[in-house]
């Protein structure tokens, strides 16, 4: 199980604007510290936490943040309508479109996804694979 995910950012104000445009809608709370932004879903009654925390921080080596080639963080979204709404909100908050929300031929018929780049250039996916949602017509 993944414990947490961290992406680098040089401009935390820009990063907060971007990530706060959609993560609170998915249940994440934000804590800001000297180390950066920490988004977490509150623990369950039994103390477990799922999904993992998501951190946005300047690199510890004090060099410029860079994008991982081939790296992407995907956030599961309950509905296709919410994928569209959150994708649009993230674009309005400084994100860049990397693929409009929709079905992809290469994936299963129920996998609905939109791709973004955060202001730093990190690739983000917002996806829904809810069996109660419409499927791709094949």
Residue pairs with C-beta under 8 A, 6 or more apart in sequence:
1 50
1 52
2 51
2 52
3 52
3 53
4 52
4 53
4 54
4 55
5 52
5 53
5 54
5 55
5 73
6 54
6 55
6 56
6 57
7 54
7 55
7 56
7 65
7 73
7 118
7 120
7 122
8 56
8 57
8 58
8 59
8 65
8 66
8 120
8 122
9 15
9 36
9 37
9 56
9 57
9 58
9 65
9 118
9 119
9 120
9 122
10 58
10 64
10 65
10 120
11 119
11 120
12 32
12 36
12 37
12 56
12 58
14 94
14 119
14 120
15 37
15 56
15 118
15 119
15 120
16 30
16 32
16 37
16 56
17 93
17 94
17 119
18 90
18 93
18 94
18 95
18 118
18 119
19 30
19 37
19 39
19 54
19 56
19 118
20 30
20 93
21 86
21 89
21 90
21 92
21 93
21 95
22 75
22 86
22 89
22 90
22 126
23 30
23 39
23 54
23 75
24 30
25 82
25 86
25 89
26 41
26 75
26 76
26 77
26 86
27 41
27 42
28 39
28 40
28 41
28 54
29 39
29 40
29 41
29 42
30 37
30 38
30 39
31 37
31 38
31 40
32 38
35 57
36 55
36 56
36 57
36 58
37 55
37 56
37 57
38 53
38 54
38 55
39 53
39 54
39 55
39 56
40 49
40 53
40 54
41 49
41 50
41 51
41 53
42 49
43 49
44 50
51 75
51 76
54 73
58 65
59 65
65 120
67 120
67 121
67 122
67 123
68 122
71 122
71 123
72 115
72 123
72 124
72 125
73 122
73 123
73 124
73 125
74 113
74 124
74 125
74 126
74 127
75 124
75 125
75 126
75 127
76 127
76 128
76 129
77 83
77 86
77 126
77 127
77 128
78 128
78 130
79 128
79 130
79 133
80 101
80 112
80 128
80 130
80 133
80 134
82 128
83 101
83 112
83 113
83 114
83 126
83 127
83 128
84 101
84 114
86 114
86 126
87 97
87 100
87 101
87 114
87 116
87 126
90 116
90 124
90 126
91 97
91 116
94 118
94 119
95 116
95 117
95 118
95 119
95 124
96 116
96 117
97 115
97 116
98 115
98 116
98 117
98 123
99 113
99 114
99 115
100 114
101 112
101 113
101 114
101 126
102 112
102 113
102 114
103 109
103 111
103 112
103 135
103 136
104 111
104 113
105 136
107 113
108 129
109 135
109 136
109 138
110 129
110 130
110 131
110 133
110 135
110 136
111 127
111 128
111 129
112 127
112 128
112 129
112 133
113 125
113 126
113 127
113 128
114 125
114 126
114 127
115 123
115 124
115 125
116 123
116 124
116 125
116 126
117 123
117 124
118 124
